[in-house]
Amino acid sequence: MVYSLIRYSLSEPSEEWEREVLAFIRAINCDASLRGRVSYRCLKETDGGAFCHLAAAVDDMAVEDLKQKPFFKPYSTRLRAVAKAGPHFTKLQVVDGTEFQL
């Protein structure tokens, strides 16, 4: 498994940006070649100014497949444009977890 964390802040809360994130997640969900291979979750702080994205892929090939999709580059470019601070990309490795996962 390949895990990544993306963290950034916005200058101000933006419903428009949240709609763009939802569209990106929907595009992943609707792509048959990514379904079951890529997971993507977006969380935001309760004040709406900072975001964390958790991405997981079954392997490096799934990550590369995602990067080749026509919706990936525009989203990635837009993410960099809206980020006031960041984005900061971190590769993660699982140490352990509870039996029950949410």
FENTAPE-V102926 format. One record per residue. N is the residue number from 0. SS is DSSP state (@ for helix, = for strand, . for the rest). PSI is psi in whole degrees, -180 to 180 (* if undefined). BURIAL is + if it has 24 or more other C-alpha atoms within 12 Angstrom, else -. Layout:
N SS PSI BURIAL
N SS PSI BURIAL
//
This chain:
0 . 146 -
1 = 121 +
2 = 142 +
3 = 147 +
4 = 130 +
5 = 123 +
6 = 140 +
7 = 165 +
8 = 151 +
9 = 155 +
10 . -39 -
11 . 154 -
12 . 143 -
13 . 110 -
14 @ -32 -
15 @ -44 -
16 @ -41 +
17 @ -38 +
18 @ -37 -
19 @ -40 -
20 @ -46 +
21 @ -39 -
22 @ -39 -
23 @ -46 +
24 @ -41 +
25 @ -40 -
26 @ -41 +
27 @ -47 +
28 @ -35 -
29 @ -10 -
30 . 112 -
31 . -33 -
32 . -15 -
33 . -22 +
34 . 127 -
35 . -2 -
36 . -24 +
37 = 134 +
38 = 140 +
39 = 128 +
40 = 137 +
41 = 132 +
42 = 151 -
43 = 153 +
44 . 154 -
45 . -24 -
46 . -7 -
47 . 4 -
48 . -20 +
49 = 143 +
50 = 151 +
51 = 133 +
52 = 131 +
53 = 119 +
54 = 141 +
55 = 143 +
56 = 150 +
57 . -28 -
58 . 177 -
59 @ -31 -
60 @ -38 -
61 @ -38 +
62 @ -46 +
63 @ -39 -
64 @ -43 -
65 @ -45 +
66 @ -22 -
67 @ -9 -
68 . 144 -
69 @ -21 -
70 @ -12 -
71 @ -52 +
72 @ -45 -
73 @ -39 -
74 @ -46 +
75 @ -43 -
76 @ -44 -
77 @ -40 -
78 @ -45 +
79 @ -32 -
80 @ -37 -
81 @ -17 +
82 = 120 +
83 = -47 -
84 = 121 -
85 = -160 -
86 = 150 +
87 = 125 -
88 = 130 -
89 = 127 -
90 = 138 -
91 = 155 -
92 . 133 -
93 . 132 -
94 . -51 -
95 . 176 -
96 . 170 -
97 . 161 -
98 . -39 -
99 . 123 -
100 . 134 -
101 . * -
//
